[in-house]
């Protein structure tokens, strides 16, 4: 089966991560539709939301009800949560060390890959669910991660409306603003192809889960990952091999190297 329940992490050098995780998109699409930095200034500076910032509580609530990686904590007490940017800066070292301790292995690459893979899944799932199912995108600029776990939290249930789930916009929100900084902060060396494969595998896995929850949106759900797999680091990272979203990645997440681990359903390695 596809490893969407693991914790994942993938490392590349700072220069390679920064270069490969930047998609050269037109600012007329991504930056005009959603500028999370201006959203934060609106909340923290003037304490007034820009006119195009919406309360998307109902949309987030429904998407979270799908369960699994779609679940996001919204609001509440900030105690016990850390800004995601801090976690990226320290390489998520706390989470990466956990599998090594549990399975008594010295190979930190496995934990790194699993942390990255799970984080990618926790990002793609609610973003796809909101964009495809409701025509909104959440503001991930102030995203928090649990201090002792991988769960994610949004301080406020805010976002913006989009007329269509632009691939460039979704790529920017997930890859450029989060997975790129995560990869840049990693202190465990992993191949760029492994990182790209995790991002692509998480994307297609999130789309499959969304299709199960919202079969009425079949066409849009299938089209979105196909469009997102072409640009940036995911180009060549894997192939959709059959309907509706069978996927074969061009790399391995290393889960099989854990004691009792197995080859995932979308792995490049023979089963």
C-alpha positions in Angstrom: 0.0 0.0 0.0 1.1 3.6 -0.4 2.8 5.0 2.6 0.6 7.9 3.6 0.5 6.9 7.3 4.2 7.2 7.9 6.2 10.2 8.8 8.4 11.5 6.1 11.3 13.6 5.4 13.7 14.1 2.6 16.9 16.0 2.4 18.8 17.9 -0.1 21.5 20.5 0.2 20.4 24.0 0.8 21.4 25.2 -2.6 19.7 22.3 -4.4 16.6 22.6 -2.3 16.2 26.3 -2.8 16.8 26.0 -6.6 14.7 23.0 -7.3 11.7 24.0 -5.1 11.1 27.3 -6.7 8.6 27.2 -9.5 8.9 30.2 -11.9 5.3 31.1 -12.1 3.6 34.3 -13.3 2.8 36.6 -10.4 -0.4 37.4 -12.1 -1.7 34.0 -11.1 -0.2 33.1 -7.8 0.7 36.4 -6.2 -2.4 38.3 -7.1 -4.8 35.5 -6.2 -3.2 34.8 -2.8 -0.5 36.7 -1.1 -0.2 35.2 2.4 2.3 37.9 3.5 -0.2 40.6 2.9 -2.8 38.6 4.7 -0.5 38.4 7.8 0.2 42.1 7.6 -3.6 42.8 7.5 -4.2 40.7 10.6 -1.2 41.7 12.7 -0.5 45.2 11.6 -3.8 47.0 11.2 -5.8 44.1 12.8 -8.2 44.4 9.9 -8.6 41.7 7.3 -8.2 42.7 3.7 -11.6 42.7 1.9 -10.9 39.6 0.0 -10.0 37.5 3.1 -12.8 35.2 4.0 -13.8 33.2 7.0 -13.7 29.6 5.6 -14.7 27.8 8.8 -17.5 25.8 7.2 -15.2 24.7 4.4 -12.3 23.7 6.7 -14.7 21.9 8.9 -16.2 19.8 6.1 -12.8 19.0 4.7 -11.4 18.0 8.1 -14.4 15.6 8.5 -12.9 13.5 5.7 -10.4 12.4 8.4 -6.8 11.3 8.0 -4.5 13.9 6.6 -7.4 16.2 5.8 -7.8 17.1 9.5 -6.6 20.5 10.7 -6.9 22.0 14.1 -8.3 25.5 13.8 -7.9 28.2 16.5 -7.9 27.3 20.1 -5.1 27.7 22.6 -1.7 28.1 20.9 0.1 26.4 23.8 1.7 23.2 22.6 2.1 24.4 19.0 5.1 25.8 17.2 5.3 28.0 14.1 5.9 25.7 11.1 8.7 28.0 10.0 10.6 27.3 13.2 10.3 23.6 12.6 11.6 24.0 9.1 14.5 26.0 10.4 15.6 23.3 12.8 15.2 20.6 10.3 12.3 18.9 12.2 15.0 17.1 14.0 12.7 16.1 16.9 10.4 14.1 14.6 13.1 12.6 12.5 14.8 11.1 15.5 11.7 9.3 16.6 11.7 6.4 14.1 15.4 5.9 14.7 14.8 5.4 18.4 11.7 3.3 17.9 13.3 0.9 15.4 16.8 1.1 16.8 18.4 2.2 13.5 21.2 4.7 13.0 19.9 5.6 9.5 18.3 9.0 10.0 17.5 9.2 6.3 14.5 6.9 6.8 12.9 9.1 9.5 13.8 12.2 7.4 11.9 10.8 4.4 8.9 9.7 6.4 8.6 13.1 8.2 8.7 14.9 4.8 6.2 12.5 3.2 3.7 12.9 6.0 4.0 16.6 6.1 3.5 16.8 2.3 0.3 14.7 2.8 -0.9 16.9 5.6 -0.5 20.0 3.3 -1.8 18.6 0.0 -4.9 17.0 1.5 -6.7 20.1 3.0 -5.5 22.4 0.2 -6.9 20.1 -2.5 -10.1 19.5 -0.5 -10.7 23.3 -0.1 -9.7 24.3 -3.6 -11.5 21.6 -5.5 -14.5 21.1 -3.3 -15.2 24.7 -2.2 -13.3 27.1 -4.5 -11.2 28.5 -1.6 -7.6 28.2 -0.5 -6.6 28.4 3.2 -4.0 30.9 4.4 -1.1 28.8 5.4 1.2 31.7 6.2 0.8 31.2 10.0 0.7 27.5 10.0 1.7 25.7 13.2 2.9 22.2 14.0 2.3 20.4 17.2 5.3 20.7 19.6 5.4 17.0 20.2 3.9 15.6 17.0 3.2 16.1 13.3 -0.4 17.5 13.5 -1.0 20.9 11.9 -3.0 24.0 13.2 -4.3 27.2 11.6 -4.6 30.1 14.1 -7.5 31.5 12.2 -9.9 29.9 9.7 -9.2 32.3 6.9 -8.5 32.1 3.2 -9.4 33.4 -0.2 -11.7 32.5 -3.0 -10.4 31.1 -6.2 -12.3 30.8 -9.4 -10.4 27.6 -10.3 -7.7 25.5 -8.6 -4.8 27.0 -10.5 -1.9 24.5 -10.5 0.6 27.4 -10.1 -1.2 28.7 -7.1 -1.5 25.3 -5.3 2.2 24.6 -6.1 3.2 27.9 -4.6 1.1 27.4 -1.4 2.4 23.9 -0.7 5.8 23.5 -2.3 7.3 26.9 -2.5 6.1 28.2 0.9 6.3 25.0 3.0 8.0 21.9 1.5 10.8 24.0 0.0 11.7 25.6 3.4 11.4 22.2 5.1 13.8 20.6 2.6 16.2 23.5 2.9 16.4 23.0 6.7 17.0 19.3 6.7 20.2 18.1 8.3 20.1 14.7 6.8 21.3 14.2 3.2 18.8 12.7 0.8 18.6 12.7 -2.9 16.6 15.4 -4.6 14.7 12.7 -6.6 13.6 11.2 -3.3 12.2 14.5 -2.2 10.4 15.1 -5.4 9.0 11.6 -5.3 7.6 12.2 -1.8 5.9 15.4 -2.9 4.4 13.7 -5.9 3.3 10.6 -4.0 1.7 12.7 -1.3 -0.2 14.8 -4.0 -1.6 11.8 -5.8 -2.4 10.0 -2.5 -4.3 13.1 -1.3 -6.2 13.2 -4.5 -7.2 9.5 -4.2 -8.4 10.1 -0.7 -10.4 13.1 -1.8 -11.9 11.1 -4.6 -13.1 8.5 -2.0 -14.7 11.3 0.1 -16.1 13.3 -2.8 -16.8 11.0 -5.8 -19.1 13.7 -7.1 -16.0 15.8 -8.0 -14.3 13.0 -9.9 -13.3 14.9 -13.0 -11.8 17.9 -11.2 -10.0 15.7 -8.6 -8.4 13.6 -11.3 -7.4 16.6 -13.4 -5.7 18.6 -10.6 -2.8 16.2 -9.8 -2.2 15.6 -13.5 -1.7 19.3 -14.0 0.5 19.6 -10.9 2.8 16.8 -11.8 4.2 18.6 -14.8 5.9 21.7 -13.4 8.7 22.2 -10.9 10.3 19.4 -8.9 7.5 16.9 -9.6 8.3 16.8 -13.3 9.6 13.3 -13.9 9.0 12.3 -10.2 6.4 9.7 -11.2 3.7 8.7 -13.6 0.0 8.1 -13.4 -0.3 4.6 -14.8 -4.0 4.0 -14.9 -7.4 5.1 -13.9 -8.4 6.7 -11.7 -5.2 7.6 -10.1 -2.8 4.6 -10.1 0.7 6.0 -9.6 4.2 4.8 -9.9 6.9 7.0 -8.5 10.5 7.2 -9.8 12.1 6.9 -6.4 11.7 5.1 -3.1 10.8 6.7 0.3 13.0 4.2 2.2 10.2 2.8 4.4 11.2 -0.8 3.4 14.5 -0.3 5.2 12.8 -0.2 8.6 12.5 -3.5 10.5 9.2 -5.0 9.3 8.9 -2.4 6.6 7.7 -3.1 3.1 7.7 -1.7 -0.3 4.9 0.8 -0.9 2.3 0.4 -3.6 3.6 3.2 -5.7 7.3 2.4 -5.2 9.8 2.3 -8.1 11.2 -0.9 -6.6 9.8 -4.3 -7.7 7.4 -5.8 -5.2 
